[in-house]
Amino acid sequence: MTKLSVNVNKIALIRNARGGNLPDVVRAARAIERFGADGITVHPRPDARHIRYDDVRELKRALATELNVEGNPTPEFIDLVLETVPAQVTLVPDAPDALTSNAGWNTIFCRDFLARVTSRLHGRGIRVSIFVDPVPELVAGAKVCGADRVELYTEAYARDYAADRARAVAPYLAAAEEARRLRLGLNAGHDLNLENLRWFAANIPWLDEVSIGHALVCDALRFGMENAVELYRRELAAATNGESH
């Protein structure tokens, strides 16, 4: 079954809104693990508006499952992940003022830079995933950079799903097939939710991992966190079993 990594940025955002340590990000992440998530994702940004660098350090010490750290590979970010050695680093080309991730890498234009970063992370035994738009040439470019996986940026899929889900998933399937041909691992993330997740995973059954934060935390406000994690796992299980909406 495709693995579920839960992004806890929004939990940190709530904490930071009032100061102090409520909710406790580490405690929440450990509970999410107990509820069945396969991993925890964080995306620290330079302004520390949600996840902070110290959160990454504490999570690495506390978690039993995989920690995936996303971010723009600035010198400070590289120092952090080389220090903490998470299971996976996902390289994302965020501008410092970006509200959320809004584009993948041009792996062809940025090949030399990404190859250097990937090599440094591999030197510490870290699996490297590169965030890309659903374009086969960019997937192939990630392979040239030395990446272990690509993460497909799924905002366009989520936006177009209601209008025509077959058309929405088509470019992702083409990019996923290129990743499989090149023996690249495959992740996906951004705006996946309980409505659109099953169709995506059912059409790309070799998908390794999805990273979901905003929608899952929103659903947790309605159903409770334990139930929300279980609902997302059910969607992935249904996709594995060939059950479509």
N, C-alpha and C positions, 0 to 999 in steps of 0.2 A: 504494500500500500504506500502511496505517496506520503511522505512524512510531513507533519505539521510543526512549523516553528512559529511561535507566537511572539510578535513584536510588542514589547512592553513600554515603548516610548510614551504612549498616552497616559499610562499609569504614573510615570515620572512627571509628566506635564501637570497632572492634577496635584501632585505633591508640591511642585515648585510654585503653584499658584498661591499657596498659603505659607510657604516656608516650613521648617520642621521636617518631619519624616513620616507624615501621613498622607497617602498610604505608603507603606514601606515597600519599595520596589523589589528588594531581594526576597522579602517574605512572599510577596505576590508571585514572583517568578517561581519560587520553589513550590508554591501551591499549584501553579499552572502545570508544572512538571508532574505533580502527584495526580492531577486531573487527567493526565494522559498525553500531554504535548510531547513531541519528540525532541524539541529544542526551544531555545529562547533567542530571539533576535533583538539587537539594540542598534540604534543609529545615532551616535553622539554627534552633535554639530558644534561649530566653534562658539556660538553664543550660549551653549549649555542650557537652552530653553526647556529641555526635557531630560534626556539621559546625559549624565555628567561622566567625565573620565573616571572619577572615583567609583561610580556605579559599575562601570565595566570591570574594574579591579575586584570589587566585592562580589559581583556575579560570577566571575571566573572562579573564585575560591569556593563559592557556595553551591554551584549547580552540579547536578549529576548527569544531565543530558548535554547535548552540544550547545555551545555558545557561538552564535553567528554575529559578527560585528560588521556593520555596514558603514561606509563613509567615503568621503573624498580623501584620497591618499596624500594629504598635506604632510609636511615633516612631523608635525605634532601627532597626527593620527598614526603615522607609521611607527613612531616611537612607542605609542600606546599599545598597538597590537603586537609589536615585537617583544614588549615587556610582558603582556598578559598571555600571549599565545592561545587565542581561542581556536576552536576546531576549524572554523571557517571565517575568512574575511571576504566580504562582498564589496568590490570597488565600485563606487557610485560617483558620477561627476557632478556633485551638487555645488552650486554657487553658495557662498556664505549666507546670503539672504534668502535662499530658497525656502518657501513654506513647506514643501515636501518634494520628494524626488520627481522630476518632470521630464527626464530624458535619459537615454542610455549613452554609452560611450561610442564614439566613432573609433572603433578598434583599428582601423586602417591608418587614419591620420595620427592617432596617438600610440601607434604600435611600439615605438622605442621606449617611450615613457612607461607604458603598462608592462612591457617585458621586464624592465629594470625593477619595477615595484614587485611584480610577481616573483622574480628570482629572489629578491630579499625575503619575501614571506616564505617561499619554499625552503629557504635556508634555515628557518625555524620550524619546519614541518607543518606549516599552516596550509590548509586547502584554500585555493583562491577561486572565487567566482567573480565574473565580470558582468555588470548590469548592462544589458543591451536592448535596443528596440528589436522587434521581430523581423529582422532582415537577414537572410541566409549569409550574405557576404560579411556582415558584421559578426555573426557567429563564427564564421571561418577565420575572421581576423582575431577573435579571442583565442582561438586555437594557436595561431601563430605567436600570440603574446605569451603562450605557455600556461594559460588558464586551465584549471581542472574542470570547471563548470562555467556555464553562463546562467544568469538569471534574466528571464524574459520580463520586460516591463509591460505589465498587463493593463495599464490605464485605458488604452484604446479599446481593448477587448471588453472591459467592463462598461465603458461608455456606449458601445454599439450593440451590446448583448441583447437588449430588449427589442431592438428593431429587427435584427436578423442574426441570430446566434451562430448559424453556420458560416455566414460571411465574416462575422466578427472573429471566429477562431481560425479561419483559413490561413492568415499570414503567420500565426503562431505555430500552426501545424507544420508549415513549410520550414520555419526556423528550427523547430524541434527535430524535424527529420534530418536537417543538416547537422545538428548537434549529435544526433545518434550516429550518423554516417561517420563523423569525425571522432566518435567515441569520447565526446564531452559529456560530463554530467549536466543535468538540466534542473534548474530551479525556476520559480516564477513568483511574482509578487507585485502588488499595488492594486488596490480597489477590488480584490477578490472578496466575495461575500457568500452568504448562504444561498443566495439566488443563483449566482453564476458559477460557483466553484465546481459543482459536479460535472457540468457540461464540459468545462475546460479540461478537467483531469480525465474524464472518460475518453475524450478525443486524443489525448496525449498520455497513454497509459504508462509510458516509460519515464514520466515526470518523477524526479527524485524528491523534490521538496517544494512546498509553498510556504511563503512567509506572509503572515496576516496579522495586522495589529489594529488599525482604526476600526474596521467593521466588527471584529471580534469583541473588542472592548465595548463598542456600542451595544452589541447584542448581550454582553454580560450585564449591562445596566437593566436589561429587561428580564433575562432568564437566570442571572447569576453566572459567575465565572465558570464554575464546574460544568453546568449545563451547556454553556456556550462552547467550551472546548469539546465536549462530547458531541454537540451538534455538528461542528466542523469535521470532527473525525468520522462521523456517520456519512457525511457527504463524500469524503474521500473513500471510505469503504464501499459506498454504493457505486462510485465511479470504477473502482477496482473490480467489482462484481458485474460490471456492464449494465448497471441500472441507470437509465437516463430519465430526466423529468418528462 
